[in-house]
Amino acid sequence: MPVYSSSSGPSCTDTERMNEPKAPEPPRLEEDDILVYGWIVDGGDSRADEVACGLGLPPERAAAALARLSSAGLIRTVRSGPAEVVAVDPDAVADTLTEPLNDSIRRQTAELSRIQGKIDRLRNRFLSQRPGSRDSTVELIPTLEEVRAALNRASAECREEVVSSQPGGNGRIPEAMEEALGRDHALLSRGVRMRTLYHHTARFNGPSQAYVAAATVLGAEYRTSYELFGRLIIFDRSLAFLPDDRGEWGAVAVREPAVVCYLYDIFEQFWVRATPFSDAAQDGLERVAKEIHQTIVDLLAAGLKDESIARRLGMSLRTARRHIADIMDSLGADSRFQAGVLAAKAQLAHRPPEQGPEDA
């Protein structure tokens, strides 16, 4: 059994790093300094009260600007004859002004590389030693943070195509959308093809419309469908991510070629039947509403429950029930079952879908 040190003190390397002398702070130049420097360049009097009067600055601000300019070496006093303050060429002192900051950047870059190297070693150990490693065909990813990390890794390694089915489309978290847009931009900039399926209801959602508009400009493709098969992301036809069916925020990564190929074929079937993404206002709110209404009639006639209808159409249960109530009222039905029967008899359901196991 390995023995671990219980000491919580810093290592020798950390102690040496803490004892390193701090680099001098680079001179801070303010907007007032630019104004006062220009005044000196134009031959203005260098006395603080004259500078303040000439530039309309409070005397204390004029004096502070003169002090900062002198400290930075941007003005100097000429003593041949009467003392005179003159401006110094900024390029002559540029290195002096920027070196402390450049040195800080170099040290921080080195520290960042050191930390990243250790993270890489930790990642390799984590992925290779845990149960269900990357060599496994099926891997459970238990937490949302780890799912995001796995998606970021898969995106960085993707070279040809990523396809995804994103049911719903409403209530997306802005922070998550911003993160996803950054990930998508990196993919598209490498020439990776990106295709995404949404529910039609996403066309009513402002954040989804904005996200699609931004990503489409970058080259992504989006289509919508009344019904989707569930949440799915596939990278390069070799790695698929499915949701954890335990109702948590985890995911399942699948690398089994036959399963990934099967899931990709399902995506293609829905993609072919889907329509290009456009917002509901552009399509005409009335027409979109009628199409959603008709789809709900179809599902009612097929005997689906309210929860199943809401899930398959990517809308909230409350919204689905409001649509169902309107349909029952228009049909004169006293129950959902009667509404389904009346809809079928009236031949309003022109394409009753088959009831899947998840809808029973």
C-alpha positions in Angstrom: 0.0 0.0 0.0 1.5 3.4 -0.9 2.4 5.8 1.8 1.4 9.4 1.3 3.1 12.4 3.1 0.8 14.2 5.5 2.8 17.4 5.3 0.9 20.3 3.9 3.9 22.7 3.7 5.3 24.0 0.5 8.0 22.1 -1.4 11.6 23.3 -1.8 10.8 24.5 -5.3 7.7 26.4 -4.1 9.7 28.0 -1.3 12.4 29.1 -3.7 9.7 30.5 -6.0 8.1 32.5 -3.2 11.5 33.9 -2.1 12.3 35.2 -5.6 12.6 39.0 -5.6 9.5 40.6 -7.1 10.1 42.4 -10.4 9.6 46.2 -10.3 6.2 47.5 -11.2 6.1 49.0 -14.7 5.4 52.8 -14.7 1.7 53.5 -15.0 0.8 56.1 -17.6 -2.6 57.8 -17.4 -4.7 59.8 -19.9 -3.6 63.0 -18.1 0.0 62.1 -18.9 -0.7 62.0 -22.6 -2.3 65.4 -22.5 0.6 66.9 -20.4 3.2 65.2 -22.6 1.6 66.8 -25.7 1.6 70.2 -23.9 5.4 69.9 -23.3 6.0 68.8 -26.9 4.2 71.9 -28.1 6.5 74.1 -25.9 4.1 74.8 -23.1 5.4 76.0 -19.7 6.2 73.0 -17.5 5.2 74.6 -14.2 2.2 72.6 -12.7 0.0 75.7 -12.4 0.6 76.7 -16.0 0.0 73.2 -17.2 -3.2 73.1 -15.2 -4.4 76.4 -16.5 -3.5 75.6 -20.1 -5.1 72.2 -20.2 -8.0 72.8 -17.8 -6.8 70.3 -15.3 -6.9 70.5 -11.5 -3.4 71.5 -10.3 -2.9 68.3 -8.3 -3.6 66.2 -11.4 -1.2 68.3 -13.5 1.5 67.9 -10.9 0.9 64.2 -10.6 1.1 63.8 -14.4 4.4 65.7 -14.5 5.8 63.5 -11.8 4.8 60.3 -13.6 6.3 61.5 -16.9 9.5 62.4 -15.2 9.7 59.1 -13.4 9.1 57.2 -16.7 11.9 59.2 -18.4 9.5 60.8 -20.9 10.4 64.4 -19.9 13.8 65.7 -18.7 15.2 69.0 -17.5 17.8 70.8 -19.7 20.2 72.9 -17.7 22.1 74.8 -20.5 21.0 78.2 -19.6 17.6 78.6 -17.9 16.2 75.3 -16.7 13.8 74.0 -19.3 11.7 70.8 -19.4 11.6 69.0 -22.7 9.9 65.9 -24.0 11.9 62.7 -24.7 11.3 60.5 -27.7 9.0 57.7 -26.4 10.9 55.1 -28.5 14.0 55.9 -26.5 12.4 54.7 -23.3 10.0 52.1 -24.7 12.2 49.2 -23.5 12.5 50.6 -20.0 8.8 51.1 -19.8 7.8 47.7 -21.1 10.6 45.4 -19.8 9.1 44.8 -16.3 5.8 43.8 -17.9 7.5 41.6 -20.5 9.5 39.9 -17.8 6.3 39.2 -15.8 4.7 37.7 -18.9 7.7 35.5 -19.5 7.7 34.2 -15.9 3.9 33.7 -16.0 4.1 31.9 -19.3 6.8 29.6 -17.9 4.6 28.9 -14.8 1.6 28.2 -17.0 3.6 25.7 -19.1 4.8 24.0 -15.9 1.3 23.7 -14.5 -0.1 22.5 -17.9 2.7 19.8 -18.1 1.5 18.5 -14.7 -2.1 18.6 -15.8 -1.2 16.5 -18.9 0.5 13.9 -16.7 -2.5 13.8 -14.4 -4.8 13.5 -17.4 -2.9 10.6 -18.8 -2.9 8.8 -15.5 -6.6 9.5 -15.0 -7.7 8.2 -18.5 -5.4 5.2 -18.5 -6.0 3.8 -15.0 -9.6 4.3 -14.1 -12.3 1.7 -14.8 -13.8 2.3 -18.2 -10.7 4.0 -19.6 -10.4 5.5 -23.1 -9.5 2.0 -24.5 -13.0 0.8 -23.4 -15.9 0.8 -25.9 -18.3 2.2 -23.3 -17.3 4.8 -20.6 -19.5 6.4 -18.0 -18.7 10.1 -17.3 -20.4 10.9 -14.0 -20.4 14.7 -13.6 -21.2 17.7 -15.7 -17.7 19.2 -15.2 -16.1 15.9 -16.5 -18.6 15.8 -19.4 -17.5 19.3 -20.5 -13.9 18.3 -20.2 -14.5 15.2 -22.3 -16.3 17.2 -24.9 -13.5 19.8 -25.1 -11.0 17.0 -25.5 -13.1 15.3 -28.3 -13.5 18.7 -30.0 -9.8 19.3 -29.9 -9.1 15.9 -31.4 -11.9 16.0 -34.1 -10.6 16.3 -37.6 -13.5 15.8 -40.0 -17.1 16.1 -38.7 -19.2 16.5 -35.7 -23.0 15.9 -35.7 -25.4 16.4 -32.9 -29.0 16.1 -31.9 -30.1 18.7 -29.3 -33.7 18.2 -28.2 -35.5 21.1 -26.7 -33.9 24.5 -27.6 -35.5 26.5 -24.8 -33.9 27.6 -21.6 -30.3 27.1 -22.6 -27.8 28.5 -20.2 -26.0 31.6 -21.7 -22.7 30.6 -20.2 -22.9 27.1 -21.6 -23.9 28.5 -25.0 -20.9 30.9 -25.0 -18.6 28.0 -24.1 -20.1 25.9 -26.9 -19.7 28.7 -29.4 -16.0 29.0 -28.6 -15.6 25.2 -29.0 -17.6 25.4 -32.3 -15.4 28.2 -33.6 -12.3 26.2 -33.0 -13.7 23.3 -34.9 -15.0 25.2 -37.8 -11.7 27.2 -38.2 -10.0 23.8 -38.7 -12.4 22.9 -41.6 -14.4 20.5 -39.5 -18.0 20.1 -40.8 -20.6 20.7 -38.1 -24.3 19.7 -38.4 -26.9 20.0 -35.6 -30.5 19.1 -35.3 -33.0 21.0 -33.1 -36.7 20.7 -32.4 -38.9 23.2 -34.3 -39.6 24.8 -31.0 -36.1 26.2 -30.9 -37.2 28.6 -33.6 -39.2 30.5 -31.0 -36.3 30.8 -28.7 -34.3 34.0 -28.9 -30.9 32.7 -27.5 -31.1 29.7 -29.8 -31.8 31.9 -32.8 -28.8 34.1 -31.8 -26.5 31.1 -31.3 -27.5 29.6 -34.7 -27.0 32.9 -36.5 -23.5 33.3 -35.0 -22.4 29.7 -35.7 -24.0 29.7 -39.2 -21.8 32.6 -40.2 -18.8 30.4 -39.2 -20.0 27.6 -41.5 -22.1 25.4 -39.2 -25.3 23.8 -40.5 -28.6 23.6 -38.6 -31.9 21.9 -39.2 -35.1 21.5 -37.2 -37.6 18.7 -36.8 -40.9 18.3 -35.0 -39.6 15.1 -33.4 -36.1 14.0 -32.4 -34.7 10.7 -31.2 -32.8 12.1 -28.2 -29.6 13.9 -27.3 -26.5 12.8 -29.2 -23.1 14.1 -30.3 -20.8 12.1 -32.6 -17.2 13.1 -33.4 -15.6 11.7 -36.6 -18.0 8.8 -36.7 -15.9 7.2 -34.0 -16.9 8.6 -30.7 -20.5 9.2 -29.5 -21.8 10.9 -26.4 -25.2 9.9 -25.0 -27.0 11.2 -21.9 -26.9 9.3 -18.6 -30.4 7.8 -18.3 -30.2 8.1 -14.5 -31.5 11.6 -14.7 -28.1 13.1 -13.7 -25.8 15.5 -15.6 -23.4 12.7 -16.6 -23.0 11.1 -20.0 -21.9 7.9 -21.7 -19.1 7.8 -24.2 -19.4 5.1 -26.8 -16.5 4.0 -29.0 -17.8 0.6 -30.3 -17.7 1.1 -34.1 -21.0 -0.8 -34.9 -22.9 1.2 -32.3 -21.5 4.6 -33.4 -22.3 3.7 -37.0 -25.9 2.8 -36.1 -26.3 6.1 -34.2 -24.8 8.1 -37.1 -27.3 6.4 -39.5 -30.2 7.4 -37.3 -28.9 11.0 -37.3 -28.7 11.0 -41.1 -32.3 9.7 -41.5 -33.6 12.6 -39.4 -31.3 15.1 -41.0 -32.6 14.3 -44.5 -36.2 14.8 -43.4 -35.5 18.0 -41.3 -35.8 21.6 -42.6 -33.1 24.4 -42.5 -33.2 26.4 -39.3 -35.1 29.7 -39.4 -36.9 31.7 -36.7 -40.6 31.3 -36.4 -41.3 35.0 -37.3 -39.6 34.5 -40.6 -41.6 31.4 -41.4 -44.8 33.0 -40.2 -46.0 32.4 -36.7 -49.4 31.2 -37.8 -48.1 28.5 -40.1 -45.6 27.3 -37.6 -48.3 27.1 -34.9 -50.6 25.2 -37.2 -47.9 22.6 -38.0 -47.1 22.1 -34.3 -50.9 21.8 -33.6 -51.2 19.2 -36.3 -48.2 17.2 -34.9 -49.8 17.1 -31.5 -53.0 15.8 -33.1 -51.0 13.0 -34.7 -49.5 12.1 -31.4 -52.8 12.2 -29.6 -54.3 9.9 -32.2 -51.4 7.5 -31.6 -52.3 7.3 -27.9 -49.2 9.1 -26.5 -49.3 10.6 -23.0 -48.9 14.3 -22.3 -45.3 13.7 -21.0 -44.3 11.8 -24.1 -45.8 14.4 -26.4 -43.9 17.2 -24.6 -40.6 15.3 -24.8 -40.9 14.3 -28.4 -41.7 17.9 -29.4 -39.1 19.5 -27.2 -41.6 21.7 -25.3 -42.4 22.0 -21.6 -45.2 19.8 -20.2 -47.2 22.9 -19.4 -47.0 24.2 -23.0 -47.9 20.8 -24.4 -51.0 20.5 -22.1 -52.1 24.0 -23.2 -52.0 22.9 -26.8 -53.8 19.7 -26.0 -56.5 21.6 -24.1 -57.0 23.8 -27.2 -57.2 20.8 -29.5 -59.8 19.0 -27.2 -61.9 22.2 -27.1 -61.8 22.5 -30.9 -62.8 18.8 -31.3 -65.5 19.0 -28.6 -63.7 16.2 -26.7 -64.1 15.6 -23.0 -60.9 13.5 -22.6 -57.6 13.0 -24.3 -58.6 9.5 -25.4 -61.8 10.9 -27.0 -59.8 13.6 -28.6 -57.5 11.0 -30.2 -60.5 9.0 -31.4 -62.2 12.0 -32.9 -59.0 13.2 -34.5 -58.5 9.8 -36.1 -62.1 9.6 -37.3 -61.9 13.1 -38.8 -58.7 12.0 -40.5 -56.9 15.0 -38.9 -54.0 12.7 -38.1 -52.4 12.3 -41.4 -49.2 10.6 -40.2 -49.7 8.8 -36.8 -46.2 7.9 -35.6 -45.4 4.6 -34.1 -45.3 4.4 -30.3 -41.8 3.6 -29.1 -41.0 1.8 -25.9 -40.1 5.0 -24.2 -43.6 6.4 -24.8 -45.5 3.5 -23.2 
